[in-house]
């Protein structure tokens, strides 16, 4: 497997010249060549495959991530994205004819050309350190941009492995990694970019958007949200419990699209809680803590934040509640809360805490969901088809999975993103290419048409105006 590389901060004084170098490379036009892009994507694919074991070890150290989860949600996730991108790139880069063109305008061959945006910055989050960093980078490469990746410093081992893979696999004059925390990111934001693609919290997203506005730099923001699950009295409690428990235990609940609270019809509470208990036993027959299939909280800061949320809650713990600070372990914890103002609902938990709030009926659930956060990243209704459609038609969210926890996020061809305060812009599949592409409108006016064009030139005689 080899040694895990060390995480080292990039010297701040080197950042400006790094970015200038990438911009100079972009201006050589070499990333415009489709074969160049395909070769880079292929090399990244093999870099991931060859370093699979290092990635698994890095994610284990950073987040206690189970091997299977790392393989599924980081390694093969990115490799599949590369294959899909490579298979479709030649088609996506082709000029598109303008739609609905009048016959006379066809003479001007109106087209949309797919231009790379330029030199871009990708800032990653810690929870899926590989996927959330390389996913956008794959789109930037495919679109023909040069790029800096700034992974999250909170998962330093994964960040260091990505730096090694990128340095060994990709053209260093076009793609590089800058390592660091706030000072390094601030120095990066002082540079001029053609796009900033940011994944992380809304607080930092606001800092990034403000900074980008100073230079009119476009941003894509993939942010968090307090995502509701809604369970009606007609839902299947076993199905809802299994699926929502899975959504809260993957990556120890550190999933931006995971449900942050569950609004449940009062009649369903006992059955749902019992099914949660059953599912927990089924998933972790020897106990959660002893299981190799359950991760850990990323660091002390996040552990203490989650502990405080639970300590401040006025709710009743129905399942779990155990923590081990030394191991950064938090048991999947179901808490019945009495009000939407409870600390477990009013903040994004981003961990394995699952508050449930009993409601009178579906109308009340929809009302509360809209009041807690009118534009969450995800939304998860369980009930009859009609009930789930009603939820969708009376709420907004970045995406939604009916009868499941965030399954929509695992469809590689479905654009993923937030809305309102959960983000702007989307990526994955073709959307990852589009997000780094400028759709440049072009026409070509043939020389032979000049006689017909005469009408537009002054003097605007009465004869011309009659035409
Ligand atoms: P974060 O915002 O703390 O950090 C994300 C990145 O921003 C890191 O690379 C970090 O170095 C940088 N950063 C932090 N503070 C900064 C500052 N003051 N100035 C400039 N850059 C700064 O987010 P996180 O803790 O890594 O992730 C948790 C949050 O991200 C949650 O809110 C979660 O919902 C959200 N998230 C969203 C998605 C999505 O796809 N929508 C995915 C994962 C996480």
Boltz pocket constraint, residues with backbone or C-beta under 6 A from the ligand:
constraints:
  - pocket:
      binder: B
      contacts: [[A, 123], [A, 124], [A, 125], [A, 126], [A, 127], [A, 128], [A, 132], [A, 150], [A, 151], [A, 152], [A, 153], [A, 154], [A, 180], [A, 181], [A, 182], [A, 185], [A, 186], [A, 199], [A, 200], [A, 201], [A, 202], [A, 204], [A, 205], [A, 207], [A, 221], [A, 222], [A, 223], [A, 224], [A, 225], [A, 255], [A, 256], [A, 257], [A, 348], [A, 350], [A, 377], [A, 418], [A, 422], [A, 423]]
      max_distance: 6.0
